[in-house]
Amino acid sequence: MTLNIGLIGAGRIGLVHAATITQRVPSARLVAVADVNEAAARACAERYNVPFFTADPHAVIEHADVHAVLICSSTDTHAPLIEAAARAGKPIFCEKPIALDLAAVDRALDAVARAGVPLQVGFNRRFDPNFERLRRAVAEGEIGEPHLLHIISRDPAPPPIEYVKVSGGLFLDMAIHDFDMARFLLGSEIEEVFVAGAVRVDPAIGEAGDVDTAVTLLRFASGAIGTIDNSRRAAYGYDQRAEVFGSKGMAQTLNNYPNQVIVSTAESVRRDLPLHFFMQRYVESYQREIEAFVQAVLEGTPPPVNGDDGRAATVAALAAKRSLQEGRPVRLREVSA
């Protein structure tokens, strides 16, 4: 069986998914693409041999040949497009976040529930083999009871300031992946966050009302403590590491590199820099998350990362923003109530 997919959004992440579907997922077929910039939609369609393109996302949702919808458009459109796809009875894959406020998230999730369609949220890092192995070490008790979690997530360069202004900022755009990863790795809900943040990379980010450097302290329902270390610029490339320390040991995953060669001389021991950004670092995880979505739709099983996961990460991100603004620990129930 083959799942016909319509793609909404032909920007950077949309093109990643277009390449994944057309080149790496034989059980899926990309049959339509929309972008408000029709030239972008046309370019995507021509590049990946997609038979239909348009500037109207609703034309993709309503297209008779489209069995499921991938939403990769700007964040402010996610929730309305989820609602439209749900009304059309189409299974939905949506990039994070679902929305920048909980009221919009809840409206979208209510539409999905009423329509009875599956919704998968694009937390691709769960599908990375390294993080999956780290989760298994926790879940199977290899390191005993988890005591401490540390996640390092640093981008090689900040996004354009125009994007920063509309993205929701560091916590809702970038660190939301890390909040989801924290829940995933420990298998426990975040109960409280406390943030220290600063502008250390680009003053324009501060002028836009955001920070580019932050450390978030997490307290989990299990009693474990965690930290998330975020920066918008790491001079050496994309820094994606995690460690869980437990009562019986420790498990960690380090960065991915283009090769495993280490050159040792009398002057130094060195290796090449890490893979530069998410398009290179997470190629396999993007493939595996789309494969999981396609399989869930074709087999009628629940998607592995659902709307509740998307909501939980959004709550954590909103609590982090409040913590930074108010200079105090914030319990997630203050935000989600």
N, C-alpha and C positions, 0 to 999 in steps of 0.2 A: 504493500500500500504506500501511496505517496500523499503527503500533505501539501496542498497549495497554499502558499503564504503571500500575503500582501504586506509590503513594508511602507511604513509612514515615517518619513525623515531620512533624507539622503546626505546627512552631514557625516562627520567623522565616525561616530559609532554605527550609524546606519550603513555606511560602506563596509565597515568591518563585518557586520552581520550579512550583508549582501554577498560578500566574498565567501563567508563561511557556508551559507546555504547553497550557493551555486557550485562550490568547489569541494566541500568536505562533508556534506550531509546528503547522501543519495536518497534518503527517504523523504526529502523535502524538495519543493520546487518553488522558486520565486516567480510569481506570475504578474505582480503589479507593484508599482512603486509610486509614492506621492511625496512631494515636497512643495512648500509654499513658494520656493524658488524653482519654477518649472524647469529652468535650465539644469539645475542640479538633479532633478528627477530624470530628465532626458539623458544626461550624462551617465547616470547610474544604470538606466535601462539599456543604453547602448553598450556600456562596458560589460554588463553581465547578461546580455541577451534576454532582457525582460520584455515580454510582449506588450505591456500596457504601462504608460506613465501619465501623470497628471499633477496639477498643482492643488487639487482638491482631495484632502484625506478621506472625506466621506465617500468619494467615488471609489476608493479602494475598499473601504469597509463594506459598501453595498454591492461590490462587484460579484457577479454570480460565480465566478471561478475561484474566488478567494475563500478558502476554508478557515483560515486563522489569520490574525493580524499581529504584526510586530510594530510596537510604538516606540520610535526612536527620535521623535521630534523634540522641540524645546520643552523644558520642564512645565511651563505654564499650560501647555496643551495636553499633558498626560491624562489628567483626571477626566476632562470632557471627552477625550477620545476613547478612554476606557468605557465610559458610560454609553457612548454611541455604539461601540463594538458590542457591548453587552446587549443593548437593545436589538442589535442585528443578529444576536445569537451566535457570535463568532468567538471562539477561543482567543485568548489575549496573552501576548508576551509584552511586558512594558519595562522599559529601562527605569532605573531609579532616578529620583524618588517619584513616588506616585503623585505627590503634590507637595507644596511648601507649607501647607497648613492642614491641621487634622480634620477640619470640617470638610474640606475638599476630598481628603483621603477617604473619609467615612462615607461620603456620598458615592464615590466611585465603588467602594467595596460593597455598599448596599445594592447598587445596580448590578454588580457581578453576582451577588447572592440571589437576588430576585430572578435574574435570568438563568441561573444555574449553569453558567459557563466557567471553564477553568481560567485562572489568571496566574501567570508566573511572573515574578519580578526579577529583573536582571542583576542579581547579585552573583556575578560570574565567578568570584574568587572561591566560592564554595566548591566549585568543580575543578579547581586546580589540584593536581595529584599530590603536591606537597602539603597543602592545607588539609586535604582529605586524610592524608596519612597522620597528620598531627591530631586531627579530630579523632581518628581511630585510636590513637595512643591514649587519649583521654577516655573515650567511651568504653574501651576494653580494659581499663584499669591498669595499663602498663606502668603509669607513673603514679599510681595511687590516687589519693584525693587531691584535686587541684587546689593549690594555695594562691599562686600568683600567675597572672597573664601579662605579657608585654607584647604589644603590636607596634611595629615601626612602619610607617607609611609616608614616604616622602616622594614628591614628584620631581622630575628633572628640571621643570621650569613652570612658572605660573601660567594660567590661561590668559587670553586677552582680557583687558580690564572691562570691556563691554560684556564679556561673558560673566565675569565675576559679579557684575551688577545685577544680573537677572537669574543667576544660578541657584541662589539660596545661600551662597557663601561656603566657607570652609567646611562647616559641619554638615549641611544638608547636601552639598555637592560632592565633597571629597571624603570626609570622615564617615559618612553614612555607610560606606563599604566596610569600614573598620568596626562600627557598631554592630553591623550584621555579623561580621567575622567573630567578634567577641562572643556573641550569643551562640553562634554555630560551634566554635571551638570548645567552649566550656559546657554547652548544653544546659545553660542556666540563664535566667532572665537578669538583665541589668536593673538594679533598684535605685541607684543614686549615681550622679556624676558631679565632678568638681573640676572646673577648667581654669587653667592659666594660659592666657593667649597674648600674643604681641604681633606687631608689624616689624619684621626683621628682614624682609625680602624686597618689598616694593612699596614705597609710601603711597602710591596711587591706590593700592588695595585698602589701606587705612582710610584714605579719603572717600572710598566707596562704602565705608562702614563695616569693613570686614577685617579679619586678621589673616596672616599667612603662616603663622607658627603657633603651635598649641600643644599642650600636654593635658590629657584628660584622665582623671582618676575615676575608676569605676568600682562600685560595690555591687556584688552579685547576690541573688537570693540564696545561693549555696553557701555564702560566707567568704568566697574567694574575693581577691582584690586584683584589679587590673589597671594597666596604664596604656594609653594610646598616644603615640608620639607622631605628630603631623608637621610637615613642612611643605610649602609650595615649591621649594627649590633645593635640590641636592646636586651639587656641582658634578658629581661622579655618575649620575644617572638615576634610574628608577629604583628606589630602595624599598623592598617589600619583605619584611622579616617578621617572624612571630615566635614566641617561646611560652611554654606552659611549664611551670615548676610545681611539682606535687610532692606528696608525702613519701613516695617511693622512688622519685627520680625526676627527670626533666626531659622534655621533648622540644625541639626547635626546628625551624626551617629557615634557610638562608636565601640569599638572592639567586636568581638564575643568570647564567652567563652564556655568551655565544659559543663558548668552548670551555673545556676543563683544563686547558694547558696552564701550568705554572712555570714561569721561567726563573731559574735560580742562577745567579752569577755572584762574583766576589763583591759586587756593589749593592745588589738588591735581590729580593725575591718578589716577583710581581706577576700579575695576571691581567687580562683584559677587563675593561669596565663591565658592569652588569648590563643586561639588556636595557635599552634606553627608555622605553615607555610602554604603556599598557598594550599597545597594538602588537608589540613584539613579545612582551612578557607573558601575556595571557592568551595567546593564539589557541592553545589546546583547551583552555577552560571555556572560551567562547564556543568552540565546537561542541564541547560536551554539554553545555547548558542548552544549546539549541537542540541537540540530539535528545536531551531529556524532555524538553518541551514537546517536541514532535512525537516522541514515544508516548508521553502522557495523553496527548490528544488522540492519537490513533488507537490506543488501547483503552481509553476511557478511565484512566487512573489519575489520582490527584497529582498536580505538579509538585516537584520537590521543594520549591521555594514559592510560597504563596502570598496572598495579599496581607495576611496577618504578619508575616515576616517583614513585608514592606512597611506596614504600620509601626511595628515595634522599633525598627531602626529609625524611622522618622521621629517617633517620640523621644528616643535617646538623643537625636540630633537637636531637636527643639529644646530639650532640657539642657543640653550643653550650651546652646546659645544663651539661654536664660542665666545659666551659671556664670558665664563670662560677663554678661551685662550687669548682674547683681552682685558678683564677687562672693558667691556662697555656694555650698553644696545644694543641689536640687534633686529631690526625689522625683522619679519619673511619674509617679501618680499625681504630682502637682500639675503636670502637663496633660496627662491622658484623661483626667477626670472630666 
